[in-house]
C-alpha cells in the first residue's frame, strides 16, 4: 500500500471523484477541489505532498495554480493533466514549476508511476537536506572526544546497539553529551540515511508537547490553523531522540507507551490512525528507577524505554579527556573568531584539569569559548578562564595545586600560620596539629633557604619560641 497526501483539482466532478476514489484505494490520503481557488483554500489545511491538477479550469488555470504553489514554503509537487491537443500549455506548466504532466484521458497506471517517482524525488530531497544539516550541525558524531576508559565503554555500547532496532535509554548529568551519543547511534545504524529528529520534552507544556510528538488536525485547539505533522511522523524511517523524558506528564506517558507497543498513533483532534517506522532513543538526567518507585513514572513505560541502558560519565570522572576536549573546543572557536590561538599555558591546563566541572562538557565548552574571545595572543592564559574555574585568591607564595609537592604545601601552611599567630611556634603547632619541635626543625631548614622564602612571614629572620613557650 502507498501512503502520502494528494490533492486532486478538476472542474469535472465525475473525473475528480473517480480519480480520488482510485487513489484512496491505493492507500493515499486524498482531498478534492473543484477549481484552483478552492484548491488554495484546502492546501493550507490539508498540506498535501502532491497536487494533481487539470490545466484548463475556469477562473485561475492550472499554470497560475502551479506558480502560486511553487511560491509557498516547502511547496508540494504539482502534476498537471492536459488534453492531448494542449501539450504546449503543459510545457508552459513545466516551466512554471510543475513536476510532471499527463495527457487526458488519464491512464491511471501511468499516474501511479508518476506519483511514485515524485514521492521518491521528495524523499531524496529530504535526505539531502538532512545531510546538509548534519554537515553544519555541531552535534556530529565526530564531535565525541574521549580516550578515557569510561568513554571507551560508551563507544563499545554504541557500536553494539547501533545496528539493532532496540530502544535506548541514555542517562547522565546535564551537559555530558547524551544528544551526541544518540546521534552517533543513529549515524552508525541502518537508519543513517533517514531523519534524526530531536525534541526537548521539558521545554514544552503538556498540550504543546502532545502536538509536537503526534501532530494535530486543523481546529483541534486554539491556534491550530492548519494540520501539522508531529515529530513521530517527521522521523518516519529514522530516529526520534526524546531528551529529558523524565519530565513528561502521565497522560503523555500513556500515549508514548502505546506507540512503543503498537507503532501507531492519532493526531491531536484526529481519528485516523497513523503508522510509522521510528526508532526511539530517550535521555534523562533523573533517576527513573526512583521516579517509578515514587509513582511519578510508569513502570511499563520505563521498561519499554530501558531496553538498552547507557550511562554517560560526568567529566570529573574522565579528567584524562579534558586536554583533548579543551583543544577540540579551542580549535573550533579560534577558527570561528578568526584568532591565531593554538595552545594553553601550562597553568591554564592545570586549572582546567583540577576543576570539577559541575556543568560537564557543556560548561567546559563555554569556558573555552569565553577564553578564546578574551585572549589577544596565541596562548590562553589562566586569567582568561571564568572566575569559578580560577582559584578564588592566590596569595603571594601560595603553591599551585595540582602541581605542587607536599613539601611546598607544608612549607606554605607553616609560614602562613606563623604569620597569623605573630610568629608563635607553640600556637602555630596547636593550630596545625603538629609538634613545636617539628616547626622548629622546619624553620631551621627554611632559614637556610634564600631569604625571600622566609620573608613571606616577616621582614626579619624568624626566631623560634623556646620549646614550651605559650
C-alpha positions as a Python dict, from the first residue, in 0.01 Angstrom:
ca = {
    (1, 'X'): (0, 0, 0),
    (2, 'X'): (115, 351, -82),
    (3, 'X'): (99, 649, 153),
    (4, 'X'): (103, 1026, 128),
    (5, 'X'): (-141, 1315, 85),
    (6, 'X'): (-272, 1400, -263),
    (7, 'X'): (-496, 1696, -355),
    (8, 'X'): (-697, 1641, -677),
    (9, 'X'): (-810, 1960, -858),
    (10, 'X'): (-1052, 1928, -1152),
    (11, 'X'): (-1367, 2118, -1252),
    (12, 'X'): (-1524, 1799, -1391),
    (13, 'X'): (-1700, 1641, -1092),
    (14, 'X'): (-1713, 1284, -1228),
    (15, 'X'): (-1345, 1278, -1327),
    (16, 'X'): (-1248, 1436, -993),
    (17, 'X'): (-1449, 1191, -783),
    (18, 'X'): (-1339, 882, -977),
    (19, 'X'): (-969, 974, -956),
    (20, 'X'): (-998, 1042, -582),
    (21, 'X'): (-1155, 702, -518),
    (22, 'X'): (-889, 520, -719),
    (23, 'X'): (-611, 697, -528),
    (24, 'X'): (-774, 617, -193),
    (25, 'X'): (-790, 252, -293),
    (26, 'X'): (-411, 265, -341),
    (27, 'X'): (-365, 391, 16),
    (28, 'X'): (-328, 765, -46),
    (29, 'X'): (-499, 1023, 175),
    (30, 'X'): (-699, 1233, -73),
    (31, 'X'): (-884, 1566, -77),
    (32, 'X'): (-1052, 1724, -381),
    (33, 'X'): (-1121, 2076, -508),
    (34, 'X'): (-1345, 2193, -796),
    (35, 'X'): (-1121, 2483, -901),
    (36, 'X'): (-785, 2649, -829),
    (37, 'X'): (-925, 2897, -575),
    (38, 'X'): (-1081, 2618, -366),
    (39, 'X'): (-759, 2421, -403),
    (40, 'X'): (-558, 2705, -245),
    (41, 'X'): (-810, 2714, 40),
    (42, 'X'): (-771, 2342, 106),
    (43, 'X'): (-393, 2349, 57),
    (44, 'X'): (-333, 2528, 387),
    (45, 'X'): (-535, 2285, 599),
    (46, 'X'): (-457, 1963, 411),
    (47, 'X'): (-85, 2033, 342),
    (48, 'X'): (-62, 1783, 52),
    (49, 'X'): (259, 1622, -63),
    (50, 'X'): (140, 1623, -427),
    (51, 'X'): (-124, 1827, -615),
    (52, 'X'): (-274, 1665, -926),
    (53, 'X'): (-450, 1940, -1121),
    (54, 'X'): (-628, 1988, -1451),
    (55, 'X'): (-468, 2253, -1672),
    (56, 'X'): (-779, 2418, -1817),
    (57, 'X'): (-1021, 2542, -1550),
    (58, 'X'): (-1248, 2846, -1520),
    (59, 'X'): (-1108, 3144, -1333),
    (60, 'X'): (-749, 3062, -1233),
    (61, 'X'): (-597, 2800, -1465),
    (62, 'X'): (-353, 2523, -1378),
    (63, 'X'): (-41, 2726, -1472),
    (64, 'X'): (-132, 3005, -1229),
    (65, 'X'): (-204, 2744, -962),
    (66, 'X'): (142, 2592, -1018),
    (67, 'X'): (302, 2935, -976),
    (68, 'X'): (107, 3003, -655),
    (69, 'X'): (205, 2669, -500),
    (70, 'X'): (570, 2691, -605),
    (71, 'X'): (593, 3026, -425),
    (72, 'X'): (497, 2867, -92),
    (73, 'X'): (741, 2744, 172),
    (74, 'X'): (812, 2370, 149),
    (75, 'X'): (586, 2356, -159),
    (76, 'X'): (409, 2040, -273),
    (77, 'X'): (495, 1882, -608),
    (78, 'X'): (240, 1955, -882),
    (79, 'X'): (137, 1712, -1156),
    (80, 'X'): (-71, 1869, -1433),
    (81, 'X'): (-330, 1695, -1653),
    (82, 'X'): (-400, 1831, -2002),
    (83, 'X'): (-592, 1738, -2314),
    (84, 'X'): (-390, 1577, -2591),
    (85, 'X'): (-404, 1887, -2809),
    (86, 'X'): (-273, 2120, -2538),
    (87, 'X'): (77, 1980, -2489),
    (88, 'X'): (231, 2323, -2548),
    (89, 'X'): (40, 2451, -2244),
    (90, 'X'): (175, 2159, -2041),
    (91, 'X'): (527, 2266, -2136),
    (92, 'X'): (445, 2613, -2002),
    (93, 'X'): (329, 2449, -1680),
    (94, 'X'): (659, 2261, -1652),
    (95, 'X'): (845, 2589, -1698),
    (96, 'X'): (633, 2737, -1418),
    (97, 'X'): (750, 2460, -1186),
    (98, 'X'): (525, 2157, -1237),
    (99, 'X'): (694, 1826, -1160),
    (100, 'X'): (526, 1619, -1437),
    (101, 'X'): (238, 1634, -1683),
    (102, 'X'): (-4, 1369, -1813),
    (103, 'X'): (-246, 1377, -2106),
    (104, 'X'): (-619, 1311, -2089),
    (105, 'X'): (-792, 1071, -2097),
    (106, 'X'): (-583, 977, -1797),
    (107, 'X'): (-409, 640, -1774),
    (108, 'X'): (-428, 557, -1403),
    (109, 'X'): (-132, 317, -1408),
    (110, 'X'): (77, 588, -1568),
    (111, 'X'): (-33, 830, -1294),
    (112, 'X'): (78, 583, -1025),
    (113, 'X'): (422, 557, -1187),
    (114, 'X'): (447, 937, -1192),
    (115, 'X'): (336, 966, -828),
    (116, 'X'): (588, 703, -718),
    (117, 'X'): (859, 898, -898),
    (118, 'X'): (753, 1228, -740),
    (119, 'X'): (742, 1079, -389),
    (120, 'X'): (1087, 924, -442),
    (121, 'X'): (1221, 1263, -550),
    (122, 'X'): (1072, 1427, -241),
    (123, 'X'): (1230, 1163, -18),
    (124, 'X'): (1565, 1225, -187),
    (125, 'X'): (1535, 1600, -130),
    (126, 'X'): (1453, 1542, 237),
    (127, 'X'): (1756, 1316, 269),
    (128, 'X'): (1975, 1578, 102),
    (129, 'X'): (1851, 1844, 343),
    (130, 'X'): (1924, 1613, 635),
    (131, 'X'): (2277, 1551, 510),
    (132, 'X'): (2339, 1923, 473),
    (133, 'X'): (2210, 1981, 824),
    (134, 'X'): (2441, 1713, 958),
    (135, 'X'): (2739, 1880, 797),
    (136, 'X'): (2650, 2208, 966),
    (137, 'X'): (2521, 2060, 1288),
    (138, 'X'): (2762, 2076, 1578),
    (139, 'X'): (2629, 1752, 1721),
    (140, 'X'): (2800, 1540, 1456),
    (141, 'X'): (2924, 1203, 1589),
    (142, 'X'): (3284, 1303, 1509),
    (143, 'X'): (3250, 1565, 1782),
    (144, 'X'): (3262, 1298, 2053),
    (145, 'X'): (3607, 1324, 2210),
    (146, 'X'): (3728, 1072, 2466),
    (147, 'X'): (4010, 829, 2529),
    (148, 'X'): (3937, 756, 2895),
    (149, 'X'): (3819, 407, 2999),
    (150, 'X'): (3464, 531, 3083),
    (151, 'X'): (3426, 678, 2732),
    (152, 'X'): (3571, 369, 2568),
    (153, 'X'): (3296, 167, 2736),
    (154, 'X'): (3039, 413, 2595),
    (155, 'X'): (3181, 368, 2245),
    (156, 'X'): (3163, -10, 2281),
    (157, 'X'): (2792, 5, 2371),
    (158, 'X'): (2722, 246, 2083),
    (159, 'X'): (2883, 10, 1832),
    (160, 'X'): (2691, -289, 1972),
    (161, 'X'): (2347, -127, 1988),
    (162, 'X'): (2355, 87, 1672),
    (163, 'X'): (2275, -190, 1417),
    (164, 'X'): (1973, -310, 1618),
    (165, 'X'): (1619, -173, 1641),
    (166, 'X'): (1628, -163, 2021),
    (167, 'X'): (1511, 140, 2214),
    (168, 'X'): (1796, 304, 2407),
    (169, 'X'): (1786, 497, 2734),
    (170, 'X'): (2082, 734, 2785),
    (171, 'X'): (2128, 860, 3140),
    (172, 'X'): (2372, 1104, 3291),
    (173, 'X'): (2411, 1453, 3428),
    (174, 'X'): (2325, 1756, 3216),
    (175, 'X'): (2599, 1851, 2974),
    (176, 'X'): (2761, 1507, 2946),
    (177, 'X'): (2683, 1468, 2574),
    (178, 'X'): (2372, 1250, 2569),
    (179, 'X'): (2250, 1404, 2243),
    (180, 'X'): (2588, 1347, 2081),
    (181, 'X'): (2571, 978, 2166),
    (182, 'X'): (2212, 949, 2043),
    (183, 'X'): (2319, 1097, 1711),
    (184, 'X'): (2620, 863, 1698),
    (185, 'X'): (2387, 563, 1741),
    (186, 'X'): (2169, 692, 1457),
    (187, 'X'): (2465, 759, 1227),
    (188, 'X'): (2600, 405, 1277),
    (189, 'X'): (2260, 240, 1227),
    (190, 'X'): (2085, 118, 911),
    (191, 'X'): (1865, 429, 955),
    (192, 'X'): (2153, 670, 894),
    (193, 'X'): (2001, 786, 563),
    (194, 'X'): (1675, 870, 741),
    (195, 'X'): (1599, 1174, 955),
    (196, 'X'): (1735, 1230, 1305),
    (197, 'X'): (1462, 1429, 1482),
    (198, 'X'): (1503, 1560, 1836),
    (199, 'X'): (1265, 1704, 2094),
    (200, 'X'): (1340, 1851, 2437),
    (201, 'X'): (1043, 1729, 2639),
    (202, 'X'): (1098, 1963, 2936),
    (203, 'X'): (1077, 2275, 2720),
    (204, 'X'): (706, 2244, 2632),
    (205, 'X'): (376, 2248, 2817),
    (206, 'X'): (179, 1923, 2814),
    (207, 'X'): (-69, 2031, 2542),
    (208, 'X'): (210, 2159, 2315),
    (209, 'X'): (425, 1852, 2378),
    (210, 'X'): (143, 1621, 2267),
    (211, 'X'): (103, 1821, 1947),
    (212, 'X'): (478, 1826, 1882),
    (213, 'X'): (501, 1450, 1927),
    (214, 'X'): (189, 1332, 1743),
    (215, 'X'): (82, 1631, 1531),
    (216, 'X'): (-263, 1787, 1523),
    (217, 'X'): (-561, 1845, 1296),
    (218, 'X'): (-685, 2189, 1195),
    (219, 'X'): (-909, 2338, 1464),
    (220, 'X'): (-813, 2081, 1728),
    (221, 'X'): (-722, 2364, 1968),
    (222, 'X'): (-697, 2742, 1971),
    (223, 'X'): (-432, 2848, 1724),
    (224, 'X'): (-437, 2525, 1523),
    (225, 'X'): (-491, 2698, 1188),
    (226, 'X'): (-379, 2402, 979),
    (227, 'X'): (-290, 2037, 1008),
    (228, 'X'): (60, 1976, 1135),
    (229, 'X'): (270, 1659, 1131),
    (230, 'X'): (432, 1568, 1464),
    (231, 'X'): (787, 1460, 1535),
    (232, 'X'): (698, 1091, 1510),
    (233, 'X'): (576, 1139, 1153),
    (234, 'X'): (874, 1358, 1063),
    (235, 'X'): (1107, 1085, 1195),
    (236, 'X'): (948, 811, 983),
    (237, 'X'): (1227, 583, 861),
    (238, 'X'): (1474, 736, 1105),
    (239, 'X'): (1531, 807, 1473),
    (240, 'X'): (1346, 1024, 1727),
    (241, 'X'): (1554, 1149, 2020),
    (242, 'X'): (1345, 1244, 2324),
    (243, 'X'): (1557, 1445, 2567),
    (244, 'X'): (1454, 1483, 2934),
    (245, 'X'): (1198, 1204, 2902),
    (246, 'X'): (1155, 1201, 3281),
    (247, 'X'): (966, 1532, 3260),
    (248, 'X'): (664, 1413, 3058),
    (249, 'X'): (320, 1402, 3218),
    (250, 'X'): (128, 1080, 3299),
    (251, 'X'): (-113, 1130, 3006),
    (252, 'X'): (173, 1169, 2757),
    (253, 'X'): (340, 864, 2913),
    (254, 'X'): (30, 656, 2827),
    (255, 'X'): (32, 770, 2463),
    (256, 'X'): (406, 716, 2429),
    (257, 'X'): (371, 366, 2573),
    (258, 'X'): (101, 285, 2318),
    (259, 'X'): (327, 399, 2033),
    (260, 'X'): (619, 188, 2157),
    (261, 'X'): (389, -114, 2173),
    (262, 'X'): (187, -64, 1852),
    (263, 'X'): (399, 179, 1642),
    (264, 'X'): (87, 384, 1571),
    (265, 'X'): (-89, 698, 1697),
    (266, 'X'): (-359, 954, 1619),
    (267, 'X'): (-300, 1324, 1574),
    (268, 'X'): (-447, 1557, 1835),
    (269, 'X'): (-810, 1613, 1737),
    (270, 'X'): (-799, 1338, 1474),
    (271, 'X'): (-938, 987, 1438),
    (272, 'X'): (-719, 847, 1160),
    (273, 'X'): (-453, 603, 1286),
    (274, 'X'): (-106, 678, 1157),
    (275, 'X'): (164, 409, 1144),
    (276, 'X'): (531, 500, 1119),
    (277, 'X'): (867, 324, 1143),
    (278, 'X'): (1062, 515, 1407),
    (279, 'X'): (1337, 414, 1647),
    (280, 'X'): (1318, 594, 1982),
    (281, 'X'): (1622, 699, 2184),
    (282, 'X'): (1542, 866, 2516),
    (283, 'X'): (1760, 1055, 2761),
    (284, 'X'): (1723, 1186, 3114),
    (285, 'X'): (1929, 1328, 3398),
    (286, 'X'): (1680, 1189, 3650),
    (287, 'X'): (1695, 856, 3829),
    (288, 'X'): (1392, 695, 3665),
    (289, 'X'): (1409, 393, 3896),
    (290, 'X'): (1338, 629, 4186),
    (291, 'X'): (1070, 808, 3982),
    (292, 'X'): (897, 473, 3921),
    (293, 'X'): (916, 388, 4294),
    (294, 'X'): (756, 725, 4377),
    (295, 'X'): (479, 671, 4123),
    (296, 'X'): (581, 960, 3900),
    (297, 'X'): (686, 749, 3602),
    (298, 'X'): (509, 443, 3461),
    (299, 'X'): (696, 121, 3526),
    (300, 'X'): (580, -39, 3198),
    (301, 'X'): (699, 265, 3000),
    (302, 'X'): (1031, 261, 3184),
    (303, 'X'): (1096, -98, 3078),
    (304, 'X'): (990, -21, 2719),
    (305, 'X'): (1238, 265, 2702),
    (306, 'X'): (1516, 100, 2901),
    (307, 'X'): (1579, -194, 2667),
    (308, 'X'): (1943, -88, 2643),
    (309, 'X'): (2076, 140, 2917),
    (310, 'X'): (2376, 362, 2851),
    (311, 'X'): (2517, 587, 3123),
    (312, 'X'): (2726, 890, 3031),
    (313, 'X'): (3011, 956, 3279),
    (314, 'X'): (3047, 1308, 3423),
    (315, 'X'): (3356, 1500, 3317),
    (316, 'X'): (3508, 1484, 3667),
    (317, 'X'): (3530, 1104, 3625),
    (318, 'X'): (3713, 1131, 3293),
    (319, 'X'): (3969, 1404, 3361),
    (320, 'X'): (4216, 1248, 3118),
    (321, 'X'): (3981, 1358, 2838),
    (322, 'X'): (3993, 1726, 2941),
    (323, 'X'): (4313, 1821, 2748),
    (324, 'X'): (4178, 1671, 2424),
    (325, 'X'): (3833, 1826, 2474),
    (326, 'X'): (3984, 2164, 2556),
    (327, 'X'): (4200, 2155, 2241),
    (328, 'X'): (3899, 2047, 2033),
    (329, 'X'): (3696, 2347, 2151),
    (330, 'X'): (3998, 2578, 2124),
    (331, 'X'): (4044, 2488, 1756),
    (332, 'X'): (3673, 2532, 1685),
    (333, 'X'): (3632, 2874, 1848),
    (334, 'X'): (3968, 3008, 1735),
    (335, 'X'): (3856, 2935, 1379),
    (336, 'X'): (3509, 3083, 1433),
    (337, 'X'): (3657, 3402, 1579),
    (338, 'X'): (3948, 3421, 1332),
    (339, 'X'): (4208, 3422, 1612),
    (340, 'X'): (4559, 3270, 1590),
    (341, 'X'): (4530, 3090, 1924),
    (342, 'X'): (4677, 2740, 1925),
    (343, 'X'): (4764, 2638, 2282),
    (344, 'X'): (4716, 2676, 2657),
    (345, 'X'): (4960, 2799, 2918),
    (346, 'X'): (5063, 2505, 3144),
    (347, 'X'): (4899, 2675, 3443),
    (348, 'X'): (4575, 2714, 3244),
    (349, 'X'): (4562, 2344, 3160),
    (350, 'X'): (4635, 2254, 3524),
    (351, 'X'): (4335, 2462, 3631),
    (352, 'X'): (4111, 2301, 3367),
    (353, 'X'): (4208, 1953, 3484),
    (354, 'X'): (4170, 2038, 3854),
    (355, 'X'): (3822, 2192, 3824),
    (356, 'X'): (3523, 1961, 3890),
    (357, 'X'): (3303, 2090, 3601),
    (358, 'X'): (2954, 2054, 3752),
    (359, 'X'): (2816, 2155, 3411),
    (360, 'X'): (3029, 1886, 3245),
    (361, 'X'): (3140, 1909, 2881),
    (362, 'X'): (2894, 2189, 2805),
    (363, 'X'): (3046, 2404, 3079),
    (364, 'X'): (3397, 2329, 2954),
    (365, 'X'): (3295, 2431, 2602),
    (366, 'X'): (3153, 2760, 2727),
    (367, 'X'): (3467, 2827, 2932),
    (368, 'X'): (3694, 2772, 2631),
    (369, 'X'): (3479, 2989, 2406),
    (370, 'X'): (3497, 3269, 2664),
    (371, 'X'): (3873, 3229, 2695),
    (372, 'X'): (3919, 3248, 2318),
    (373, 'X'): (3716, 3569, 2298),
    (374, 'X'): (3916, 3732, 2581),
    (375, 'X'): (4262, 3623, 2462),
    (376, 'X'): (4469, 3859, 2247),
    (377, 'X'): (4780, 3649, 2198),
    (378, 'X'): (4837, 3299, 2068),
    (379, 'X'): (4816, 3118, 2404),
    (380, 'X'): (4530, 3106, 2652),
    (381, 'X'): (4633, 3228, 2997),
    (382, 'X'): (4463, 3144, 3326),
    (383, 'X'): (4320, 3495, 3362),
    (384, 'X'): (4102, 3434, 3054),
    (385, 'X'): (3917, 3149, 3225),
    (386, 'X'): (3586, 3211, 3406),
    (387, 'X'): (3632, 3321, 3772),
    (388, 'X'): (3480, 3000, 3907),
    (389, 'X'): (3746, 2793, 3727),
    (390, 'X'): (4035, 3003, 3858),
    (391, 'X'): (4138, 2991, 4228),
    (392, 'X'): (3938, 3249, 4423),
    (393, 'X'): (4258, 3402, 4557),
    (394, 'X'): (4624, 3330, 4502),
    (395, 'X'): (4833, 3498, 4775),
    (396, 'X'): (5200, 3553, 4703),
    (397, 'X'): (5395, 3236, 4759),
    (398, 'X'): (5090, 3008, 4753),
    (399, 'X'): (5174, 2686, 4567),
    (400, 'X'): (4957, 2593, 4270),
    (401, 'X'): (4750, 2280, 4329),
    (402, 'X'): (4774, 2049, 4142),
    (403, 'X'): (5141, 2075, 4055),
    (404, 'X'): (5293, 2149, 4396),
    (405, 'X'): (5488, 1898, 4604),
    (406, 'X'): (5382, 1805, 4956),
    (407, 'X'): (5689, 1988, 5084),
    (408, 'X'): (5577, 2308, 4910),
    (409, 'X'): (5228, 2279, 5059),
    (410, 'X'): (5362, 2206, 5410),
    (411, 'X'): (5604, 2498, 5394),
    (412, 'X'): (5331, 2738, 5288),
    (413, 'X'): (5098, 2616, 5567),
    (414, 'X'): (5365, 2655, 5838),
    (415, 'X'): (5481, 3001, 5732),
    (416, 'X'): (5127, 3139, 5684),
    (417, 'X'): (5017, 3002, 6022),
    (418, 'X'): (5320, 3155, 6194),
    (419, 'X'): (5237, 3487, 6034),
    (420, 'X'): (4879, 3462, 6163),
    (421, 'X'): (4998, 3383, 6519),
    (422, 'X'): (5256, 3660, 6527),
    (423, 'X'): (5544, 3415, 6499),
    (424, 'X'): (5446, 3196, 6800),
    (425, 'X'): (5560, 2841, 6725),
    (426, 'X'): (5352, 2693, 7006),
    (427, 'X'): (5028, 2849, 6882),
    (428, 'X'): (5110, 2754, 6526),
    (429, 'X'): (5184, 2397, 6630),
    (430, 'X'): (4849, 2375, 6809),
    (431, 'X'): (4663, 2508, 6504),
    (432, 'X'): (4844, 2276, 6265),
    (433, 'X'): (4822, 1969, 6488),
    (434, 'X'): (5198, 1908, 6485),
    (435, 'X'): (5470, 1937, 6747),
    (436, 'X'): (5661, 2255, 6824),
    (437, 'X'): (5985, 2066, 6762),
    (438, 'X'): (5868, 1984, 6408),
    (439, 'X'): (5803, 2351, 6336),
    (440, 'X'): (6144, 2447, 6480),
    (441, 'X'): (6314, 2187, 6265),
    (442, 'X'): (6131, 2307, 5953),
    (443, 'X'): (6214, 2670, 6029),
    (444, 'X'): (6581, 2578, 6061),
    (445, 'X'): (6557, 2430, 5710),
    (446, 'X'): (6374, 2734, 5575),
    (447, 'X'): (6624, 2979, 5726),
    (448, 'X'): (6894, 2806, 5528),
    (449, 'X'): (6689, 2873, 5215),
    (450, 'X'): (6702, 3201, 5020),
    (451, 'X'): (6587, 3499, 5228),
    (452, 'X'): (6273, 3557, 5015),
    (453, 'X'): (6122, 3227, 5131),
    (454, 'X'): (6126, 3344, 5493),
    (455, 'X'): (6017, 3698, 5420),
    (456, 'X'): (5672, 3564, 5337),
    (457, 'X'): (5615, 3559, 5714),
    (458, 'X'): (5801, 3867, 5838),
    (459, 'X'): (6077, 4106, 5747),
    (460, 'X'): (6332, 3973, 5999),
    (461, 'X'): (6455, 3612, 6021),
    (462, 'X'): (6226, 3404, 6242),
    (463, 'X'): (6336, 3338, 6598),
    (464, 'X'): (6157, 3025, 6714),
    (465, 'X'): (5997, 3029, 7059),
    (466, 'X'): (6173, 2820, 7324),
    (467, 'X'): (6012, 2481, 7348),
    (468, 'X'): (5704, 2503, 7565),
    (469, 'X'): (5656, 2880, 7529),
    (470, 'X'): (5293, 2977, 7513),
}
